[in-house]
Amino acid sequence: MTAPPDPVAAADAVVAAVDPALTSPGVRSSDAVLVTGPWLAGVSSLIAVLRARLPEVPFVEADELPAGTAPLAVVFAVSAVSPLTESDCELLDLAADQTDCVIGVLTKVDAHDDWREVLATDRDLCGVHRARYARLPWVGVAAAPESGEPAVDELVGLLRGVLDDPDVLRRNRLRAWESRLEKVIARYRADGDGADRQARVSALRTQREEIRRGRRLEKSQRAIALRSQIQQARVQLAYFARNRCASVRGELQEDIATLGRRGFAAFEDGARRRAAEVMAEVDEGVATHLTAVAADLRLDPAPAPPHPSPVPELPAPPLRSRRLETRLMMLLGAGFGLGVALAVSRLFTGVDPGLTVVGVLAGAAAGLAVTVWVVGIRGLLHDRGVLDRWVADVTAALRSAAEEAVATRVLAAEAALSGSLAAEEAVEADTAAGQIAEIDAELREHAAATARAAALRDRRLPGLLRALDAVRAELRGASDAEFTAASEPNSGGTVGY
C-alpha cells in the first residue's frame, strides 16, 4: 500500500524543481491556531470560547507562539466598532506572513447594528492592502454577548473545514516559501542597489565635502584675518609713532619758552635723550601690539629684531653763526642806550643845573645797561627761535625714523606670520588630506561591495524569481480550487450573524 505524499515535501519539491539550492524556507510548522488582532478587539474572549468549543485544537495568542514557528491557521479578530486601519492591516501581515490559511473575524456584532457594513468595508480594505486577502473569508461573531450564548457557530464550522482540509499544510508551506523568497529577493536587490549602504555613502560624501569646504573657508578666513590685523597694526602703530613725536615736540617747545641761556646745552642733551626714549617706546609698542596680533591669530609671535631701532642722527642747533645779527642788535641797542642816556641826563639837568655832570654819568650808565639788556634779550629770543626750529626739524626726523621703524617691523612681522600661517596650513592640509583619503578608501570599499552584491544579485535573482513564480502559481491554483469549492451551496464563505 502506497503512503500518502508528504504535503511539506510536495511544496519543497516545487521550489527545488526550479532551484535545487533552495532546500527550506527556515520556518517550523505548528499545529496551533493563532488568534490575534488589534487592541480591544476581543481576542481574549474569542480564544476562550474557541478553546471551549474546539478543545482538540490548540489555540494560542501572539506572545505564546515560539519565534520562528508558523501557526497552522490564523484567526484575525477586529472589532465592529469601526473599519480597519493601516496599522491593523500591518498587524495582519505580520501574523499571516508564513501562513496561508487566514480567517477574518468581526467581533462584538451583537452591540453594533451596522456590523455588516463594517465587515464589507474591512473585506474591501484588506483586498486593497494585499491581493492575497481579496478572497479572505470573513465571519461575524459575538464571543461575549451581553445576553445569551456566544455566537461563534459559523466560525467554528469554518475552522473545522479549514483544519480538515488535507491541502492546508502544503499551502502554508508554499506561503512560507513565498514570504522567504520575497525577503531574499528584496535583500539581494537592496544589496545590489546599495540601499543599505546609501545612507553611509551619502554621509561620507557629505563629510568629505564639509572637510573640503571647511578647509577652503578656514584658509580664506585666516588669510583675511592676517591681512586685516597687519593693516590695522600698520595704521595704529604709525598713528602711535606720530602722536608720540608730536607729544615730544610740544613738551620741548614748552621747555623752550622758559629756557635760559645757561640751559641750552642741557636742553640739547635732553632733546637727544627724549628722542632715544621715543624710539624705545615705539619699539616696545610695536612688539606688544604684534605679539597680541600673533596671539589673536593663534600663531607663533614674530621674532624680535636683534638690535633696537636706531635713533636718527640729530644735528646740533645752529646757535653760533649769527655775527651780522649780533652787530645789528648792538647797533640798535646802542641807539636805545643813547636815547636813554640823553633822557636821564636831561632829567638831572632839569632838576638842578649843577647836577649836569652827575646826569651825564648816570645817563651813560643807564644807556649802557639798556644797550646790554636789549642786545642780550634779543639774542636770547633769537636763540630760542633757533631752538624751536631745531626742535621741529628734530621731531620731523624722529617721526620719519619712527614711522620707518614701524613699517620695517610690521613688514617683517607680516612675513614671519605669513610663514607661520603657511606652515600651519600645510599641516592642516595634510590632516584634511588624510581624512579625505580615509573617506575615499571607505567609499571605494562600499562601491566594490555594492558591485559584488550586484553581481551576486544578477546571478541569483533569475532563479529566485522563477521559484517565486512557481510558488505563486501553486498558490493561485490552490486558491482557485478553494474558491470554486466555496462558491458551491452550503460550502462556507461569509456568514451572517
C-alpha angles and dihedrals in degrees: 000000000000117000116236113261118264107250092207092051090046090055092046090050090060090060096038090054089062100035117010090193089072108082108156139009090224098243132116119227120230133195091218125108114228116220111192142144144142124305116292092015092123097250094148093052092045096050091048091054093045092051089053095047096040106031092162091062119076109228119193137179123229096267091050095058113093117240114265092023124119118210121232091238138356125226107197111197125196130172123253089225093094140347124276122286129213091258089054090054090050089052089052090051090053094048096044097037094114101019125079098191107081128159122195115218127192108203132200093033090149090068099046124059094193094057093118091060090047090049092051090048092050091050091052093045092052091049091052092047095054130357093226090065094056091092095037110139114237129196134177120231141176105207096172108021121182089238134015133018123318112274104222101121095113091049092048091050092048091049092050090052092048095046093046092052107111090209095060096095093047093049092047090050091049090050090051088050091050092051092046094047092047091053093046092048091048090050093050091048093047091048092047092049091044091235094149090048096044096087092050092044091050091048091050092049091048090049091050092050091048091052091051094044091045091052092049093045095046092046092051093044094050092046091049091046091051093050091045094049092047092049091048091047091050092051096042096045093046088050089049091051093048092047092049092051091047090050092052091047092054092047092050092047090052089052091051091057090065098031120126125205092257091058096057095096093045090047092054091050091047091051091052090047092050090050090054090048091051092053090048091049091049090051091049093046092049092049093048094047095046091048089054090049091052090049092051090051092044090237133131110269118254113262116259116251115260092238133032119252110281120249110239119251106263117201121222117263111264097244100138107056102075106105096135092048090050093050092048092048091048090052092048091044091051090053091051090046094049091051091050091047093052092047093051094046091050090049092057093043091051092051095048127353089213091065094065094113092045089048092051092050092045092047091049091051092047092046091050091049092049091047093052092045095050093046091048095046093046090049092049092050090047091051091048089052089050090050091048091054089044091052090051090050092045094049090046090054090044091051091050091049092047093049090048090051091049093049092046094048093045091048091050091046091050091053092047095046091046090053092048090048091049090051092051091045089053091052092047091045090053090050092049091046089053091050091048090048090054090049092048090049091052091046090053089050090052091047092050092047090049090049091051090047090049091051091049090047092051090049098045103031100075093056092045092049091050090049090049091049090050092050092048091048090054090047092049090050091051092046092049091052091048092048091051091052092046091052092062118093117278091005099122128257127135111358128200127223 
